[in-house]
């Protein structure tokens, strides 16, 4: 693992275990087994570190997945099955060897939400990511309409916004404990949209 990636992964685990406010930058540096000089070569502050953690383990993966669901050669049903995975960041968000710890994933999203309060840059990036995701979902719905899989009576852009709002609501319900299995819940919500839109 490259030094920068090692720092990011170590910081991610520290933030998840202790929370952003309950661990100092010095403690994180100690856990990386690097000198301060080596650490500061890559990151100048704790705020920059958490911004890069979120960028690496959330936004880049979501961007990649949202691109994947637009690929040709797979059926609409397969694309719809992939959509929750793309939105939830299930495979690579935390554990790169395949297993995802659900409680750690929830802690990660809580870290992300808390980080939005501290970083104007992260907030802008989040807003951009939401717009890009809605755009990708709009294109997906339009392709389903063109293929005859979805009805054309509904505006694709408005439907994408509603579907994304359902995703945000599911995430809120999961983080606050109203929903136990976020993947199952999101599949169910997307299924409801599909039943309404399917020809």
C-alpha positions in Angstrom: 0.0 0.0 0.0 1.3 3.4 -0.9 2.2 5.8 2.0 -0.7 8.2 1.2 -3.2 5.4 0.9 -1.9 3.9 4.2 -2.4 7.2 5.9 -5.9 7.6 4.5 -7.0 4.1 5.5 -5.5 4.4 9.0 -7.2 7.8 9.5 -10.5 6.3 8.2 -10.4 3.5 10.8 -9.5 6.0 13.5 -12.3 8.4 12.7 -14.8 5.5 12.6 -13.6 4.0 15.9 -13.2 7.2 17.9 -15.1 9.9 16.0 -13.6 13.0 14.4 -13.5 15.1 17.6 -12.3 12.4 20.0 -8.9 11.6 18.3 -6.1 14.0 17.7 -3.9 14.4 14.7 -0.9 13.3 16.7 -2.7 10.1 17.7 -3.5 9.3 14.1 0.1 10.0 13.1 1.3 7.6 15.8 -1.0 4.9 14.5 0.4 5.3 11.0 3.9 4.5 12.3 5.2 7.4 10.3 7.3 10.4 11.5 5.5 13.8 11.6 7.6 15.0 8.7 6.6 12.0 6.6 2.9 12.6 7.5 3.0 16.3 6.8 4.5 15.7 3.4 1.0 14.4 2.4 -1.4 16.2 4.7 -1.2 19.6 6.3 -4.1 19.4 8.8 -6.8 17.1 10.3 -9.4 18.9 8.2 -7.5 18.2 5.0 -7.1 14.6 6.1 -10.8 14.0 6.7 -11.7 15.8 3.4 -9.4 13.4 1.5 -10.8 10.4 3.4 -14.3 11.3 2.4 -13.2 12.0 -1.2 -11.3 8.7 -1.5 -13.8 6.3 0.3 -17.1 7.9 -0.7 -17.1 10.2 -3.7 -14.7 8.4 -6.0 -16.4 5.1 -5.5 -19.9 6.5 -6.0 -18.7 8.3 -9.2 -17.3 5.0 -10.4 -20.5 3.1 -9.7 -22.8 5.6 -11.2 -20.7 5.4 -14.4 -21.0 1.6 -14.3 -24.8 1.5 -14.2 -24.9 3.4 -17.5 -22.8 0.8 -19.4 -24.5 -1.0 -22.2 -24.9 -4.7 -22.5 -26.8 -5.4 -19.3 -30.6 -5.5 -18.9 -32.6 -2.8 -17.1 -33.3 -5.3 -14.3 -29.6 -5.8 -13.8 -29.0 -2.1 -13.8 -31.7 -1.5 -11.2 -30.2 -4.2 -9.0 -26.8 -2.4 -9.2 -28.3 1.0 -8.3 -28.5 0.5 -4.5 -24.9 -0.7 -4.6 -23.8 2.4 -6.5 -25.7 4.7 -4.1 -24.7 2.9 -0.9 -21.1 2.4 -1.7 -21.3 -1.2 -0.3 -18.2 -2.9 -1.6 -15.2 -0.6 -1.5 -16.2 2.2 0.9 -14.5 0.7 4.0 -13.0 -2.7 3.7 -11.0 -3.2 0.5 -10.8 -7.0 0.8 -14.5 -7.5 0.2 -16.2 -7.7 3.6 -18.2 -4.7 4.7 -18.9 -4.2 8.4 -22.4 -2.7 8.6 -21.8 -0.8 11.8 -18.5 0.6 10.5 -20.4 1.7 7.3 -22.9 3.5 9.4 -20.1 5.2 11.4 -18.5 6.3 8.2 -21.7 8.0 7.0 -22.1 9.7 10.4 -18.5 10.9 10.0 -19.4 12.2 6.6 -22.4 14.1 7.8 -20.5 15.6 10.7 -17.7 16.6 8.3 -20.1 18.6 6.2 -20.5 21.0 9.1 -16.8 21.6 9.3 -15.9 21.9 5.6 -17.4 24.2 3.0 -15.4 22.4 0.4 -16.9 19.0 1.3 -20.4 20.5 1.2 -19.8 21.8 -2.3 -18.4 18.4 -3.3 -21.4 16.7 -1.8 -23.8 19.0 -3.7 -21.9 18.3 -6.9 -22.0 14.6 -6.3 -25.8 14.7 -5.7 -26.4 16.6 -9.0 -24.2 14.2 -10.9 -26.0 11.2 -9.3 -29.4 12.6 -10.2 -28.1 13.3 -13.8 -26.9 9.6 -14.1 -30.3 8.3 -12.8 -32.1 10.6 -15.2 -30.1 9.2 -18.1 -30.8 5.7 -16.8 -34.5 6.3 -16.7 -34.5 7.9 -20.2 -32.7 4.8 -21.6 -35.4 2.6 -20.0 -38.1 4.8 -21.6 -36.4 4.7 -25.0 -36.2 0.8 -24.8 -39.8 0.6 -23.8 -39.1 -0.8 -20.3 -40.5 2.3 -18.5 -43.5 4.4 -19.4 -42.8 7.7 -21.2 -45.6 9.5 -19.3 -43.3 10.5 -16.5 -40.6 13.2 -16.8 -37.3 11.4 -16.4 -35.6 14.3 -14.5 -38.4 14.8 -12.0 -38.6 11.0 -11.5 -34.8 10.8 -10.9 -35.1 13.6 -8.3 -37.9 11.8 -6.5 -35.9 8.5 -6.5 -32.9 10.2 -5.1 -35.0 11.8 -2.4 -36.2 8.3 -1.5 -32.6 7.3 -1.2 -31.8 10.2 1.0 -34.8 9.4 3.2 -33.8 5.7 3.4 -30.3 6.8 4.5 -31.8 9.1 7.2 -34.0 6.3 8.5 -31.0 3.9 8.6 -28.7 6.4 10.4 -31.4 7.2 13.0 -32.3 3.6 13.6 -35.7 3.4 11.9 -34.4 1.0 9.2 -32.1 -1.9 10.1 -31.1 -3.1 6.6 -30.4 -0.2 4.3 -29.7 -2.3 1.2 -33.0 -4.2 1.6 -34.8 -0.9 2.2 -33.4 0.8 -0.8 -34.1 -2.2 -3.0 -37.7 -2.0 -1.8 -38.0 1.7 -2.5 -36.5 1.4 -6.0 -38.9 -1.6 -6.5 -41.9 0.7 -5.8 -40.7 3.2 -8.4 -40.1 0.4 -10.9 -43.7 -1.0 -10.4 -45.1 2.5 -11.1 -42.9 3.2 -14.1 -42.7 -0.3 -15.7 -44.7 -0.8 -18.9 
